[in-house]
């Protein structure tokens, strides 16, 4: 094993962070290649096979195109990484795991970037030029440095060189820390855009979210970076009373615990009027809006937390 500590970035639209190099199954081949095909990979799996990614603890999280990671070691074509934008108790630097080296590229810092853009649509086409699309579509919340911008197009730096995105598909900021901040209610409302999107364990992209991937990414879209996992999210933010639902607000996070172990194992947004929007791993296996009291989750409610600007620092 080669021991290193170098910054790399994700070189595919979505790269999965695996528990170990041995975690992928034969049917996961489409998910560890470059080019990767999230649609093909998800389509090849039954609901039970998707849930097995969780039950067998195969996947940890995911990266989006251009997202930075620390590479600590390389072993047989796999990189041991720390995802520095994903806060976790597992490592104070970020979220740890393993990614196929073929899905990463060593970072080349951009001199004098003119800010960054974040993809604000579910899928965004990359372009070689204004009349030639690149064979590459990047998901919601992808963040890339800006080289140049005008009223119609933004020239961005990608792991594959200069590309264009349409101005209408992105939001701009001076840095990843300075995207416009929106209230938590707006984060819950963004989740509505993804209703019936398939549940995907470890999912952090608009191809499929898990429960905390949904809450993390909707807050990210509102300029806030909260911890990656539900168990960590439940320890931060402002504590809201469990027994007085009249004080709950749209955008508060609802946390649920396993009845036997007491460990937090699920999170969703409170949507107001007794409703919750969440990515569920139940039989439906998708993002849904439901009446909380009509679900089995209601009896497992563990905590309610409220996030504001102070809760979302990288």
C-alpha positions in Angstrom: 0.0 0.0 0.0 1.3 3.4 -1.0 1.0 5.9 2.0 0.3 9.5 0.8 -1.7 12.5 1.6 -2.6 14.4 -1.6 -5.7 16.4 -2.6 -7.7 14.8 -5.4 -11.1 15.6 -6.8 -14.0 13.4 -8.1 -13.7 12.9 -11.8 -17.1 11.3 -12.6 -20.6 12.8 -12.1 -21.0 10.6 -9.0 -18.4 8.5 -7.2 -19.5 6.1 -4.5 -17.5 6.0 -1.2 -17.3 2.3 -0.3 -16.6 0.7 3.1 -13.6 -1.2 1.7 -12.2 -2.2 -1.7 -14.0 -5.6 -1.2 -17.4 -4.0 -0.8 -18.6 -3.8 -4.4 -20.6 -6.9 -5.7 -20.4 -8.1 -9.3 -23.7 -6.3 -10.0 -22.1 -3.0 -8.9 -19.6 -2.9 -11.8 -21.5 0.0 -13.5 -21.0 2.0 -10.3 -17.2 1.7 -10.0 -16.2 2.3 -13.6 -15.1 5.5 -15.4 -17.3 6.5 -17.2 -19.8 5.7 -14.5 -23.5 5.2 -15.2 -25.7 5.8 -12.2 -28.9 5.2 -14.2 -27.7 1.8 -15.5 -26.3 0.8 -12.1 -29.6 1.6 -10.3 -31.7 0.0 -13.0 -29.8 -3.3 -12.7 -30.7 -3.7 -9.0 -33.9 -4.9 -7.4 -35.2 -3.0 -4.4 -33.8 -5.8 -2.2 -30.4 -5.5 -3.8 -30.4 -1.7 -3.2 -31.3 -2.2 0.4 -28.6 -4.8 0.7 -26.1 -2.0 0.2 -27.3 -0.8 3.6 -27.9 -4.1 5.4 -24.5 -5.4 4.4 -22.8 -2.1 5.2 -21.2 -1.8 1.7 -21.5 1.9 1.0 -20.6 4.9 3.2 -21.4 8.0 1.1 -20.9 9.6 -2.4 -18.9 12.4 -4.0 -20.1 14.8 -6.7 -18.1 15.9 -9.8 -15.2 18.1 -8.7 -15.7 17.5 -5.0 -12.3 17.5 -3.1 -10.9 14.6 -1.1 -7.7 13.8 0.7 -6.2 10.6 -0.6 -4.4 8.9 2.2 -3.3 5.7 0.5 -3.6 3.8 -2.7 -4.1 0.0 -2.8 -4.7 -2.1 -5.9 -6.5 0.6 -7.8 -8.4 1.9 -4.8 -7.9 5.2 -3.0 -8.5 5.6 0.8 -10.1 9.0 1.0 -11.4 11.7 3.3 -14.3 13.7 1.9 -13.5 17.1 3.4 -16.9 18.7 2.7 -18.8 16.0 4.6 -18.6 16.5 8.3 -18.5 13.3 10.4 -17.5 12.0 13.8 -15.7 9.2 12.0 -12.8 11.6 11.2 -12.5 15.3 12.2 -11.3 16.1 8.7 -14.3 14.7 6.9 -16.0 11.5 5.8 -13.7 8.4 5.3 -13.9 5.5 2.9 -12.7 4.0 -0.3 -13.1 5.1 -3.9 -11.9 3.5 -7.2 -8.8 5.5 -8.2 -10.1 5.6 -11.8 -12.9 7.9 -10.5 -10.5 10.5 -9.1 -7.9 12.9 -10.5 -5.2 14.7 -8.7 -6.3 18.3 -8.0 -4.7 21.1 -10.0 -5.5 24.4 -8.1 -7.0 27.1 -10.3 -5.1 30.4 -10.2 -7.3 33.4 -9.5 -10.7 31.8 -9.8 -13.7 34.2 -10.2 -15.8 32.4 -7.6 -17.7 29.2 -7.8 -21.0 28.0 -9.2 -23.4 25.3 -7.8 -25.7 23.3 -10.0 -29.3 24.4 -9.1 -31.2 22.0 -11.4 -31.6 18.2 -11.1 -29.2 17.5 -14.0 -26.9 20.0 -15.8 -25.4 19.5 -19.2 -21.7 20.3 -19.6 -20.6 21.9 -22.9 -17.4 22.0 -24.9 -18.6 25.2 -26.6 -21.9 27.0 -27.0 -22.9 24.7 -29.8 -21.2 21.4 -28.8 -22.4 19.5 -25.7 -20.0 17.4 -23.9 -21.0 13.7 -23.2 -21.3 14.6 -19.6 -24.2 15.4 -17.3 -23.6 16.6 -13.7 -26.1 16.4 -10.8 -27.7 18.9 -8.6 -25.4 20.6 -6.1 -22.2 20.0 -8.0 -19.8 22.9 -7.2 -17.2 24.0 -9.7 -14.7 27.0 -9.8 -15.4 29.8 -12.3 -13.0 30.9 -14.9 -15.2 33.4 -16.8 -18.9 34.3 -16.9 -21.2 36.3 -19.1 -25.0 36.7 -19.2 -25.6 33.3 -20.8 -22.7 31.0 -20.1 -20.2 30.3 -17.3 -16.8 28.8 -18.1 -15.9 26.4 -15.3 -12.8 24.5 -14.3 -13.5 20.8 -14.1 -11.2 17.7 -13.5 -11.3 17.3 -17.3 -10.4 20.9 -18.2 -12.5 24.0 -19.2 -16.1 23.4 -19.8 -19.3 25.6 -20.1 -22.5 25.5 -18.2 -25.6 27.6 -18.8 -26.0 30.5 -16.5 -29.7 29.5 -15.9 -28.6 26.1 -14.5 -26.4 27.4 -11.7 -26.0 29.8 -8.7 -22.9 31.9 -8.2 -20.9 32.8 -5.2 -17.5 34.2 -4.3 -16.6 30.9 -2.6 -18.2 27.6 -1.4 -18.7 29.3 1.9 -20.6 32.2 0.5 -23.6 30.9 -1.4 -26.8 32.8 -0.5 -28.3 31.4 2.7 -32.0 30.5 2.8 -34.1 29.4 5.8 -34.7 25.8 6.7 -38.2 26.0 5.3 -36.7 26.5 1.9 -34.6 23.4 2.3 -37.8 21.3 3.0 -39.4 22.9 -0.1 -36.4 21.9 -2.3 -37.0 18.3 -1.2 -40.4 18.4 -2.9 -38.6 18.6 -6.3 -37.3 15.1 -5.7 -40.5 13.3 -4.8 -40.5 9.6 -5.9 -36.7 9.8 -6.6 -35.4 6.3 -5.7 -34.0 5.7 -2.2 -30.3 4.8 -2.5 -28.2 3.9 0.6 -25.3 6.3 0.9 -26.9 8.4 -1.9 -25.8 12.0 -2.2 -26.9 12.9 -5.7 -30.0 13.6 -7.7 -29.8 10.0 -9.0 -30.8 8.8 -5.5 -30.6 9.9 -1.9 -30.6 8.2 1.5 -32.4 9.9 4.4 -29.5 12.0 5.6 -28.2 12.5 2.1 -31.5 14.2 1.3 -31.4 16.5 4.4 -27.7 17.3 3.8 -28.2 18.2 0.2 -31.3 20.3 0.6 -29.5 22.4 3.2 -26.4 22.6 1.0 -28.7 24.0 -1.7 -29.7 26.6 0.8 -26.1 27.6 1.6 -25.7 25.5 4.7 -23.4 22.5 5.3 -24.7 20.2 8.0 -23.1 16.9 9.1 -23.4 14.0 6.7 -25.0 11.3 8.8 -28.4 11.4 10.7 -26.7 10.4 13.9 -24.4 13.4 13.7 -27.1 15.8 12.5 -29.1 14.8 15.6 -26.3 16.2 17.8 -26.2 19.6 16.3 -28.6 22.4 15.6 -31.1 23.8 18.1 -33.0 21.3 20.2 -36.8 21.7 19.8 -39.3 20.1 22.3 -40.6 16.7 21.2 -43.9 16.9 23.1 -45.2 20.2 21.8 -45.7 19.8 18.1 -47.2 23.3 17.8 -43.7 24.8 18.1 -42.3 22.7 15.2 -41.6 24.7 12.1 -41.3 23.7 8.5 -37.7 22.7 7.9 -37.0 21.3 11.3 -35.3 17.9 11.2 -37.1 15.0 12.8 -34.9 12.1 14.0 -35.9 8.6 14.7 -34.2 5.9 16.7 -34.1 2.1 16.6 -36.5 0.8 19.3 -34.0 -1.9 20.5 -30.6 -0.1 20.3 -31.8 3.5 20.7 -29.4 4.5 17.9 -30.6 7.2 15.5 -31.3 5.5 12.2 -33.6 7.9 10.2 -34.2 11.6 9.6 -36.7 13.6 7.6 -37.9 17.2 7.2 -41.0 18.5 9.1 -43.2 19.9 6.4 -45.8 21.5 8.5 -49.4 20.5 9.3 -48.2 17.2 10.8 -46.4 16.1 7.6 -42.9 14.9 6.9 -40.9 14.6 3.7 -38.1 12.0 3.7 -36.2 9.4 1.8 -37.6 6.2 3.0 -36.1 2.7 2.8 -39.5 1.1 3.4 -41.4 -0.8 0.7 -41.9 2.3 -1.4 -38.1 3.0 -1.5 -38.3 6.6 -2.6 -38.7 10.2 -1.4 -42.2 10.7 -0.1 -44.4 13.3 1.6 -46.5 11.7 4.3 -48.6 12.3 7.5 -46.2 11.5 10.3 -48.9 10.1 12.7 -49.9 7.6 9.9 -46.4 6.1 9.8 -44.5 3.6 12.0 -41.9 6.3 12.4 -44.1 8.4 14.7 -43.6 6.0 17.7 -39.8 6.1 17.1 -39.4 9.9 17.2 -36.2 10.7 19.1 -35.3 14.3 18.6 -36.2 17.5 16.7 -33.5 19.9 15.6 -33.6 23.3 14.0 -30.8 24.6 11.8 -29.9 28.2 11.0 -26.8 29.9 9.5 -24.6 29.1 12.5 -25.2 25.4 12.0 -23.9 25.3 8.5 -20.2 26.0 8.5 -17.8 23.9 6.6 
